Amino acid sequence: MKAFVDKSGCIGCELCALTCPDVFRMDDDGLAEAYAQVDDSTLESAVEARDNCPVSVISIEE
């Protein structure tokens, strides 16, 4: 699975990177990015990051 971050709406809160650092990180501009695939070991925390995003800019697709 792949996670995506709509950077045009990202507010740089870092919540996703703190919740699921194996999939999300902050880029040089201070915005979130998905840098790794979502697999069985990271699915739960990636979904938690998506569900708790205050601006709903994260999606996860198969």
mmJSON file of the N, C-alpha and C atoms, coordinates in Angstrom:
{"data_MODEL":{"atom_site":{
"group_PDB":["ATOM","ATOM","ATOM","ATOM","ATOM","ATOM","ATOM","ATOM","ATOM","ATOM","ATOM","ATOM","ATOM","ATOM","ATOM","ATOM","ATOM","ATOM","ATOM","ATOM","ATOM","ATOM","ATOM","ATOM","ATOM","ATOM","ATOM","ATOM","ATOM","ATOM","ATOM","ATOM","ATOM","ATOM","ATOM","ATOM","ATOM","ATOM","ATOM","ATOM","ATOM","ATOM","ATOM","ATOM","ATOM","ATOM","ATOM","ATOM","ATOM","ATOM","ATOM","ATOM","ATOM","ATOM","ATOM","ATOM","ATOM","ATOM","ATOM","ATOM","ATOM","ATOM","ATOM","ATOM","ATOM","ATOM","ATOM","ATOM","ATOM","ATOM","ATOM","ATOM","ATOM","ATOM","ATOM","ATOM","ATOM","ATOM","ATOM","ATOM","ATOM","ATOM","ATOM","ATOM","ATOM","ATOM","ATOM","ATOM","ATOM","ATOM","ATOM","ATOM","ATOM","ATOM","ATOM","ATOM","ATOM","ATOM","ATOM","ATOM","ATOM","ATOM","ATOM","ATOM","ATOM","ATOM","ATOM","ATOM","ATOM","ATOM","ATOM","ATOM","ATOM","ATOM","ATOM","ATOM","ATOM","ATOM","ATOM","ATOM","ATOM","ATOM","ATOM","ATOM","ATOM","ATOM","ATOM","ATOM","ATOM","ATOM","ATOM","ATOM","ATOM","ATOM","ATOM","ATOM","ATOM","ATOM","ATOM","ATOM","ATOM","ATOM","ATOM","ATOM","ATOM","ATOM","ATOM","ATOM","ATOM","ATOM","ATOM","ATOM","ATOM","ATOM","ATOM","ATOM","ATOM","ATOM","ATOM","ATOM","ATOM","ATOM","ATOM","ATOM","ATOM","ATOM","ATOM","ATOM","ATOM","ATOM","ATOM","ATOM","ATOM","ATOM","ATOM","ATOM","ATOM","ATOM","ATOM","ATOM","ATOM","ATOM","ATOM","ATOM","ATOM","ATOM"],
"id":[1,2,3,4,5,6,7,8,9,10,11,12,13,14,15,16,17,18,19,20,21,22,23,24,25,26,27,28,29,30,31,32,33,34,35,36,37,38,39,40,41,42,43,44,45,46,47,48,49,50,51,52,53,54,55,56,57,58,59,60,61,62,63,64,65,66,67,68,69,70,71,72,73,74,75,76,77,78,79,80,81,82,83,84,85,86,87,88,89,90,91,92,93,94,95,96,97,98,99,100,101,102,103,104,105,106,107,108,109,110,111,112,113,114,115,116,117,118,119,120,121,122,123,124,125,126,127,128,129,130,131,132,133,134,135,136,137,138,139,140,141,142,143,144,145,146,147,148,149,150,151,152,153,154,155,156,157,158,159,160,161,162,163,164,165,166,167,168,169,170,171,172,173,174,175,176,177,178,179,180,181,182,183,184,185,186],
"type_symbol":["N","C","C","N","C","C","N","C","C","N","C","C","N","C","C","N","C","C","N","C","C","N","C","C","N","C","C","N","C","C","N","C","C","N","C","C","N","C","C","N","C","C","N","C","C","N","C","C","N","C","C","N","C","C","N","C","C","N","C","C","N","C","C","N","C","C","N","C","C","N","C","C","N","C","C","N","C","C","N","C","C","N","C","C","N","C","C","N","C","C","N","C","C","N","C","C","N","C","C","N","C","C","N","C","C","N","C","C","N","C","C","N","C","C","N","C","C","N","C","C","N","C","C","N","C","C","N","C","C","N","C","C","N","C","C","N","C","C","N","C","C","N","C","C","N","C","C","N","C","C","N","C","C","N","C","C","N","C","C","N","C","C","N","C","C","N","C","C","N","C","C","N","C","C","N","C","C","N","C","C","N","C","C","N","C","C"],
"label_atom_id":["N","CA","C","N","CA","C","N","CA","C","N","CA","C","N","CA","C","N","CA","C","N","CA","C","N","CA","C","N","CA","C","N","CA","C","N","CA","C","N","CA","C","N","CA","C","N","CA","C","N","CA","C","N","CA","C","N","CA","C","N","CA","C","N","CA","C","N","CA","C","N","CA","C","N","CA","C","N","CA","C","N","CA","C","N","CA","C","N","CA","C","N","CA","C","N","CA","C","N","CA","C","N","CA","C","N","CA","C","N","CA","C","N","CA","C","N","CA","C","N","CA","C","N","CA","C","N","CA","C","N","CA","C","N","CA","C","N","CA","C","N","CA","C","N","CA","C","N","CA","C","N","CA","C","N","CA","C","N","CA","C","N","CA","C","N","CA","C","N","CA","C","N","CA","C","N","CA","C","N","CA","C","N","CA","C","N","CA","C","N","CA","C","N","CA","C","N","CA","C","N","CA","C","N","CA","C","N","CA","C","N","CA","C","N","CA","C"],
"label_alt_id":[null,null,null,null,null,null,null,null,null,null,null,null,null,null,null,null,null,null,null,null,null,null,null,null,null,null,null,null,null,null,null,null,null,null,null,null,null,null,null,null,null,null,null,null,null,null,null,null,null,null,null,null,null,null,null,null,null,null,null,null,null,null,null,null,null,null,null,null,null,null,null,null,null,null,null,null,null,null,null,null,null,null,null,null,null,null,null,null,null,null,null,null,null,null,null,null,null,null,null,null,null,null,null,null,null,null,null,null,null,null,null,null,null,null,null,null,null,null,null,null,null,null,null,null,null,null,null,null,null,null,null,null,null,null,null,null,null,null,null,null,null,null,null,null,null,null,null,null,null,null,null,null,null,null,null,null,null,null,null,null,null,null,null,null,null,null,null,null,null,null,null,null,null,null,null,null,null,null,null,null,null,null,null,null,null,null],
"label_comp_id":["MET","MET","MET","LYS","LYS","LYS","ALA","ALA","ALA","PHE","PHE","PHE","VAL","VAL","VAL","ASP","ASP","ASP","LYS","LYS","LYS","SER","SER","SER","GLY","GLY","GLY","CYS","CYS","CYS","ILE","ILE","ILE","GLY","GLY","GLY","CYS","CYS","CYS","GLU","GLU","GLU","LEU","LEU","LEU","CYS","CYS","CYS","ALA","ALA","ALA","LEU","LEU","LEU","THR","THR","THR","CYS","CYS","CYS","PRO","PRO","PRO","ASP","ASP","ASP","VAL","VAL","VAL","PHE","PHE","PHE","ARG","ARG","ARG","MET","MET","MET","ASP","ASP","ASP","ASP","ASP","ASP","ASP","ASP","ASP","GLY","GLY","GLY","LEU","LEU","LEU","ALA","ALA","ALA","GLU","GLU","GLU","ALA","ALA","ALA","TYR","TYR","TYR","ALA","ALA","ALA","GLN","GLN","GLN","VAL","VAL","VAL","ASP","ASP","ASP","ASP","ASP","ASP","SER","SER","SER","THR","THR","THR","LEU","LEU","LEU","GLU","GLU","GLU","SER","SER","SER","ALA","ALA","ALA","VAL","VAL","VAL","GLU","GLU","GLU","ALA","ALA","ALA","ARG","ARG","ARG","ASP","ASP","ASP","ASN","ASN","ASN","CYS","CYS","CYS","PRO","PRO","PRO","VAL","VAL","VAL","SER","SER","SER","VAL","VAL","VAL","ILE","ILE","ILE","SER","SER","SER","ILE","ILE","ILE","GLU","GLU","GLU","GLU","GLU","GLU"],
"label_asym_id":["A","A","A","A","A","A","A","A","A","A","A","A","A","A","A","A","A","A","A","A","A","A","A","A","A","A","A","A","A","A","A","A","A","A","A","A","A","A","A","A","A","A","A","A","A","A","A","A","A","A","A","A","A","A","A","A","A","A","A","A","A","A","A","A","A","A","A","A","A","A","A","A","A","A","A","A","A","A","A","A","A","A","A","A","A","A","A","A","A","A","A","A","A","A","A","A","A","A","A","A","A","A","A","A","A","A","A","A","A","A","A","A","A","A","A","A","A","A","A","A","A","A","A","A","A","A","A","A","A","A","A","A","A","A","A","A","A","A","A","A","A","A","A","A","A","A","A","A","A","A","A","A","A","A","A","A","A","A","A","A","A","A","A","A","A","A","A","A","A","A","A","A","A","A","A","A","A","A","A","A","A","A","A","A","A","A"],
"label_entity_id":["1","1","1","1","1","1","1","1","1","1","1","1","1","1","1","1","1","1","1","1","1","1","1","1","1","1","1","1","1","1","1","1","1","1","1","1","1","1","1","1","1","1","1","1","1","1","1","1","1","1","1","1","1","1","1","1","1","1","1","1","1","1","1","1","1","1","1","1","1","1","1","1","1","1","1","1","1","1","1","1","1","1","1","1","1","1","1","1","1","1","1","1","1","1","1","1","1","1","1","1","1","1","1","1","1","1","1","1","1","1","1","1","1","1","1","1","1","1","1","1","1","1","1","1","1","1","1","1","1","1","1","1","1","1","1","1","1","1","1","1","1","1","1","1","1","1","1","1","1","1","1","1","1","1","1","1","1","1","1","1","1","1","1","1","1","1","1","1","1","1","1","1","1","1","1","1","1","1","1","1","1","1","1","1","1","1"],
"label_seq_id":[1,1,1,2,2,2,3,3,3,4,4,4,5,5,5,6,6,6,7,7,7,8,8,8,9,9,9,10,10,10,11,11,11,12,12,12,13,13,13,14,14,14,15,15,15,16,16,16,17,17,17,18,18,18,19,19,19,20,20,20,21,21,21,22,22,22,23,23,23,24,24,24,25,25,25,26,26,26,27,27,27,28,28,28,29,29,29,30,30,30,31,31,31,32,32,32,33,33,33,34,34,34,35,35,35,36,36,36,37,37,37,38,38,38,39,39,39,40,40,40,41,41,41,42,42,42,43,43,43,44,44,44,45,45,45,46,46,46,47,47,47,48,48,48,49,49,49,50,50,50,51,51,51,52,52,52,53,53,53,54,54,54,55,55,55,56,56,56,57,57,57,58,58,58,59,59,59,60,60,60,61,61,61,62,62,62],
"pdbx_PDB_ins_code":[null,null,null,null,null,null,null,null,null,null,null,null,null,null,null,null,null,null,null,null,null,null,null,null,null,null,null,null,null,null,null,null,null,null,null,null,null,null,null,null,null,null,null,null,null,null,null,null,null,null,null,null,null,null,null,null,null,null,null,null,null,null,null,null,null,null,null,null,null,null,null,null,null,null,null,null,null,null,null,null,null,null,null,null,null,null,null,null,null,null,null,null,null,null,null,null,null,null,null,null,null,null,null,null,null,null,null,null,null,null,null,null,null,null,null,null,null,null,null,null,null,null,null,null,null,null,null,null,null,null,null,null,null,null,null,null,null,null,null,null,null,null,null,null,null,null,null,null,null,null,null,null,null,null,null,null,null,null,null,null,null,null,null,null,null,null,null,null,null,null,null,null,null,null,null,null,null,null,null,null,null,null,null,null,null,null],
"Cartn_x":[0.835,0.0,0.877,0.303,1.04,0.262,0.974,0.38,0.724,-0.171,0.019,-0.311,0.395,0.121,-0.118,-1.255,-1.544,-0.846,0.35,1.168,0.542,-0.366,-0.989,-1.862,-2.275,-3.104,-2.406,-1.187,-0.436,-0.076,-0.256,0.07,1.376,2.046,3.349,3.293,2.227,2.072,2.95,3.427,4.301,3.601,2.297,1.589,1.763,1.69,1.838,3.239,4.244,5.628,5.892,5.244,5.396,4.623,3.474,2.631,3.174,3.676,4.14,5.431,6.542,7.806,8.369,7.837,8.304,7.733,6.715,6.089,6.165,6.012,5.952,7.156,7.547,8.6,8.326,9.054,8.919,10.006,9.623,10.606,11.34,12.213,13.023,12.198,10.982,10.097,9.188,9.357,8.541,7.167,6.993,5.727,5.893,4.802,4.847,4.983,5.639,5.699,5.691,5.123,5.149,6.36,7.293,8.534,8.713,7.795,7.931,6.56,6.584,5.354,4.718,3.413,2.678,2.58,3.064,2.978,2.246,2.206,1.466,1.967,3.259,3.823,3.577,3.254,3.042,1.603,0.757,-0.609,-1.376,-1.341,-2.116,-1.704,-0.404,0.042,-0.157,-0.076,-0.339,-1.806,-2.699,-4.128,-4.415,-3.764,-3.923,-3.46,-2.338,-1.843,-2.841,-3.375,-4.371,-5.626,-6.118,-7.361,-7.213,-6.018,-5.803,-5.249,-5.034,-4.541,-5.561,-5.163,-6.129,-6.676,-6.011,-6.488,-6.834,-6.834,-7.264,-6.588,-5.26,-4.522,-3.808,-4.041,-3.378,-4.37,-3.917,-4.708,-3.823,-4.442,-3.742,-4.483,-3.74,-4.339,-3.586,-4.323,-3.697,-3.071],
"Cartn_y":[-1.179,0.0,1.238,2.308,3.563,4.644,5.451,6.611,7.854,8.81,10.072,11.226,12.328,13.549,14.668,15.328,16.49,17.683,17.972,19.019,20.404,20.593,21.915,22.247,21.221,21.458,21.167,20.649,20.289,21.548,21.475,22.616,22.409,21.295,21.052,20.77,20.141,19.901,18.751,17.905,16.764,15.588,15.643,14.568,13.229,13.225,11.962,11.38,12.233,11.776,11.261,11.834,11.367,10.071,9.942,8.755,7.557,7.799,6.709,7.109,7.16,7.592,6.621,5.411,4.453,4.733,5.592,5.92,7.418,8.255,9.699,10.399,11.497,12.354,13.77,14.699,16.093,16.399,17.088,17.422,18.714,19.143,20.334,21.611,21.598,22.762,22.718,21.688,21.563,20.975,20.314,19.676,18.161,17.483,16.022,15.404,14.242,13.444,11.978,11.173,9.727,9.229,8.605,8.204,6.692,5.932,4.479,3.845,2.632,1.873,1.529,1.393,0.918,-0.598,-1.313,-2.769,-3.241,-4.532,-5.075,-4.533,-4.286,-3.83,-2.345,-1.573,-0.133,0.3,-0.614,-0.26,0.393,-0.182,0.351,1.786,2.038,3.386,4.367,3.904,4.783,5.19,4.262,4.569,5.527,5.32,6.242,7.647,7.75,9.052,9.706,8.932,9.464,9.941,9.12,9.44,10.628,10.862,11.953,13.226,13.221,14.405,15.536,16.668,17.733,18.409,18.23,18.848,17.804,16.54,15.439,15.439,15.503,15.522,14.203,13.186,11.89,10.893,10.15,9.049,7.81,6.667,5.38,4.568,4.107,3.352,2.059,1.054,-0.225,-0.182],
"Cartn_z":[0.0,0.0,0.0,-0.455,-0.543,0.189,0.942,1.605,0.793,0.824,0.118,1.052,0.893,1.64,0.637,0.754,-0.088,0.546,0.057,0.666,0.558,-0.389,-0.52,0.687,1.433,2.608,3.921,3.852,5.056,5.851,7.183,8.04,8.809,8.564,9.182,10.671,11.134,12.573,13.077,12.185,12.493,13.157,13.334,14.016,13.306,11.982,11.256,11.421,11.364,11.505,12.918,13.891,15.269,15.501,14.856,15.02,14.254,13.056,12.19,11.47,12.201,11.592,10.557,10.504,9.503,8.118,8.044,6.761,6.458,7.479,7.274,7.892,7.247,7.779,7.312,7.869,7.473,6.448,5.369,4.343,4.704,3.852,4.114,4.226,3.688,3.764,4.993,5.831,7.032,6.793,5.648,5.329,5.378,5.667,5.759,4.381,4.359,3.139,3.523,2.652,2.825,2.044,2.739,2.083,1.988,2.569,2.545,2.318,1.828,1.628,2.973,2.961,4.134,4.005,5.009,4.991,6.248,6.448,7.595,8.932,9.027,10.297,10.568,9.524,9.706,9.436,9.006,8.627,9.767,10.934,12.058,12.404,12.488,12.839,11.684,10.437,9.291,9.251,9.527,9.584,10.74,11.867,12.999,12.619,11.923,11.476,10.525,9.595,8.659,9.396,10.293,10.997,11.938,12.451,13.396,12.751,11.449,10.76,10.918,11.493,11.747,10.497,9.358,8.12,7.036,7.419,6.538,5.171,5.152,3.885,3.583,4.398,4.207,3.634,2.627,2.099,2.003,2.07,1.951,0.904,-0.102,-1.196,-1.428,-1.891,-2.221,-3.578],
"occupancy":[1.0,1.0,1.0,1.0,1.0,1.0,1.0,1.0,1.0,1.0,1.0,1.0,1.0,1.0,1.0,1.0,1.0,1.0,1.0,1.0,1.0,1.0,1.0,1.0,1.0,1.0,1.0,1.0,1.0,1.0,1.0,1.0,1.0,1.0,1.0,1.0,1.0,1.0,1.0,1.0,1.0,1.0,1.0,1.0,1.0,1.0,1.0,1.0,1.0,1.0,1.0,1.0,1.0,1.0,1.0,1.0,1.0,1.0,1.0,1.0,1.0,1.0,1.0,1.0,1.0,1.0,1.0,1.0,1.0,1.0,1.0,1.0,1.0,1.0,1.0,1.0,1.0,1.0,1.0,1.0,1.0,1.0,1.0,1.0,1.0,1.0,1.0,1.0,1.0,1.0,1.0,1.0,1.0,1.0,1.0,1.0,1.0,1.0,1.0,1.0,1.0,1.0,1.0,1.0,1.0,1.0,1.0,1.0,1.0,1.0,1.0,1.0,1.0,1.0,1.0,1.0,1.0,1.0,1.0,1.0,1.0,1.0,1.0,1.0,1.0,1.0,1.0,1.0,1.0,1.0,1.0,1.0,1.0,1.0,1.0,1.0,1.0,1.0,1.0,1.0,1.0,1.0,1.0,1.0,1.0,1.0,1.0,1.0,1.0,1.0,1.0,1.0,1.0,1.0,1.0,1.0,1.0,1.0,1.0,1.0,1.0,1.0,1.0,1.0,1.0,1.0,1.0,1.0,1.0,1.0,1.0,1.0,1.0,1.0,1.0,1.0,1.0,1.0,1.0,1.0,1.0,1.0,1.0,1.0,1.0,1.0],
"B_iso_or_equiv":[0.0,0.0,0.0,0.0,0.0,0.0,0.0,0.0,0.0,0.0,0.0,0.0,0.0,0.0,0.0,0.0,0.0,0.0,0.0,0.0,0.0,0.0,0.0,0.0,0.0,0.0,0.0,0.0,0.0,0.0,0.0,0.0,0.0,0.0,0.0,0.0,0.0,0.0,0.0,0.0,0.0,0.0,0.0,0.0,0.0,0.0,0.0,0.0,0.0,0.0,0.0,0.0,0.0,0.0,0.0,0.0,0.0,0.0,0.0,0.0,0.0,0.0,0.0,0.0,0.0,0.0,0.0,0.0,0.0,0.0,0.0,0.0,0.0,0.0,0.0,0.0,0.0,0.0,0.0,0.0,0.0,0.0,0.0,0.0,0.0,0.0,0.0,0.0,0.0,0.0,0.0,0.0,0.0,0.0,0.0,0.0,0.0,0.0,0.0,0.0,0.0,0.0,0.0,0.0,0.0,0.0,0.0,0.0,0.0,0.0,0.0,0.0,0.0,0.0,0.0,0.0,0.0,0.0,0.0,0.0,0.0,0.0,0.0,0.0,0.0,0.0,0.0,0.0,0.0,0.0,0.0,0.0,0.0,0.0,0.0,0.0,0.0,0.0,0.0,0.0,0.0,0.0,0.0,0.0,0.0,0.0,0.0,0.0,0.0,0.0,0.0,0.0,0.0,0.0,0.0,0.0,0.0,0.0,0.0,0.0,0.0,0.0,0.0,0.0,0.0,0.0,0.0,0.0,0.0,0.0,0.0,0.0,0.0,0.0,0.0,0.0,0.0,0.0,0.0,0.0,0.0,0.0,0.0,0.0,0.0,0.0],
"pdbx_formal_charge":[null,null,null,null,null,null,null,null,null,null,null,null,null,null,null,null,null,null,null,null,null,null,null,null,null,null,null,null,null,null,null,null,null,null,null,null,null,null,null,null,null,null,null,null,null,null,null,null,null,null,null,null,null,null,null,null,null,null,null,null,null,null,null,null,null,null,null,null,null,null,null,null,null,null,null,null,null,null,null,null,null,null,null,null,null,null,null,null,null,null,null,null,null,null,null,null,null,null,null,null,null,null,null,null,null,null,null,null,null,null,null,null,null,null,null,null,null,null,null,null,null,null,null,null,null,null,null,null,null,null,null,null,null,null,null,null,null,null,null,null,null,null,null,null,null,null,null,null,null,null,null,null,null,null,null,null,null,null,null,null,null,null,null,null,null,null,null,null,null,null,null,null,null,null,null,null,null,null,null,null,null,null,null,null,null,null],
"auth_seq_id":[1,1,1,2,2,2,3,3,3,4,4,4,5,5,5,6,6,6,7,7,7,8,8,8,9,9,9,10,10,10,11,11,11,12,12,12,13,13,13,14,14,14,15,15,15,16,16,16,17,17,17,18,18,18,19,19,19,20,20,20,21,21,21,22,22,22,23,23,23,24,24,24,25,25,25,26,26,26,27,27,27,28,28,28,29,29,29,30,30,30,31,31,31,32,32,32,33,33,33,34,34,34,35,35,35,36,36,36,37,37,37,38,38,38,39,39,39,40,40,40,41,41,41,42,42,42,43,43,43,44,44,44,45,45,45,46,46,46,47,47,47,48,48,48,49,49,49,50,50,50,51,51,51,52,52,52,53,53,53,54,54,54,55,55,55,56,56,56,57,57,57,58,58,58,59,59,59,60,60,60,61,61,61,62,62,62],
"auth_comp_id":["MET","MET","MET","LYS","LYS","LYS","ALA","ALA","ALA","PHE","PHE","PHE","VAL","VAL","VAL","ASP","ASP","ASP","LYS","LYS","LYS","SER","SER","SER","GLY","GLY","GLY","CYS","CYS","CYS","ILE","ILE","ILE","GLY","GLY","GLY","CYS","CYS","CYS","GLU","GLU","GLU","LEU","LEU","LEU","CYS","CYS","CYS","ALA","ALA","ALA","LEU","LEU","LEU","THR","THR","THR","CYS","CYS","CYS","PRO","PRO","PRO","ASP","ASP","ASP","VAL","VAL","VAL","PHE","PHE","PHE","ARG","ARG","ARG","MET","MET","MET","ASP","ASP","ASP","ASP","ASP","ASP","ASP","ASP","ASP","GLY","GLY","GLY","LEU","LEU","LEU","ALA","ALA","ALA","GLU","GLU","GLU","ALA","ALA","ALA","TYR","TYR","TYR","ALA","ALA","ALA","GLN","GLN","GLN","VAL","VAL","VAL","ASP","ASP","ASP","ASP","ASP","ASP","SER","SER","SER","THR","THR","THR","LEU","LEU","LEU","GLU","GLU","GLU","SER","SER","SER","ALA","ALA","ALA","VAL","VAL","VAL","GLU","GLU","GLU","ALA","ALA","ALA","ARG","ARG","ARG","ASP","ASP","ASP","ASN","ASN","ASN","CYS","CYS","CYS","PRO","PRO","PRO","VAL","VAL","VAL","SER","SER","SER","VAL","VAL","VAL","ILE","ILE","ILE","SER","SER","SER","ILE","ILE","ILE","GLU","GLU","GLU","GLU","GLU","GLU"],
"auth_asym_id":["A","A","A","A","A","A","A","A","A","A","A","A","A","A","A","A","A","A","A","A","A","A","A","A","A","A","A","A","A","A","A","A","A","A","A","A","A","A","A","A","A","A","A","A","A","A","A","A","A","A","A","A","A","A","A","A","A","A","A","A","A","A","A","A","A","A","A","A","A","A","A","A","A","A","A","A","A","A","A","A","A","A","A","A","A","A","A","A","A","A","A","A","A","A","A","A","A","A","A","A","A","A","A","A","A","A","A","A","A","A","A","A","A","A","A","A","A","A","A","A","A","A","A","A","A","A","A","A","A","A","A","A","A","A","A","A","A","A","A","A","A","A","A","A","A","A","A","A","A","A","A","A","A","A","A","A","A","A","A","A","A","A","A","A","A","A","A","A","A","A","A","A","A","A","A","A","A","A","A","A","A","A","A","A","A","A"],
"auth_atom_id":["N","CA","C","N","CA","C","N","CA","C","N","CA","C","N","CA","C","N","CA","C","N","CA","C","N","CA","C","N","CA","C","N","CA","C","N","CA","C","N","CA","C","N","CA","C","N","CA","C","N","CA","C","N","CA","C","N","CA","C","N","CA","C","N","CA","C","N","CA","C","N","CA","C","N","CA","C","N","CA","C","N","CA","C","N","CA","C","N","CA","C","N","CA","C","N","CA","C","N","CA","C","N","CA","C","N","CA","C","N","CA","C","N","CA","C","N","CA","C","N","CA","C","N","CA","C","N","CA","C","N","CA","C","N","CA","C","N","CA","C","N","CA","C","N","CA","C","N","CA","C","N","CA","C","N","CA","C","N","CA","C","N","CA","C","N","CA","C","N","CA","C","N","CA","C","N","CA","C","N","CA","C","N","CA","C","N","CA","C","N","CA","C","N","CA","C","N","CA","C","N","CA","C","N","CA","C","N","CA","C","N","CA","C","N","CA","C"],
"pdbx_PDB_model_num":[1,1,1,1,1,1,1,1,1,1,1,1,1,1,1,1,1,1,1,1,1,1,1,1,1,1,1,1,1,1,1,1,1,1,1,1,1,1,1,1,1,1,1,1,1,1,1,1,1,1,1,1,1,1,1,1,1,1,1,1,1,1,1,1,1,1,1,1,1,1,1,1,1,1,1,1,1,1,1,1,1,1,1,1,1,1,1,1,1,1,1,1,1,1,1,1,1,1,1,1,1,1,1,1,1,1,1,1,1,1,1,1,1,1,1,1,1,1,1,1,1,1,1,1,1,1,1,1,1,1,1,1,1,1,1,1,1,1,1,1,1,1,1,1,1,1,1,1,1,1,1,1,1,1,1,1,1,1,1,1,1,1,1,1,1,1,1,1,1,1,1,1,1,1,1,1,1,1,1,1,1,1,1,1,1,1]
}}}
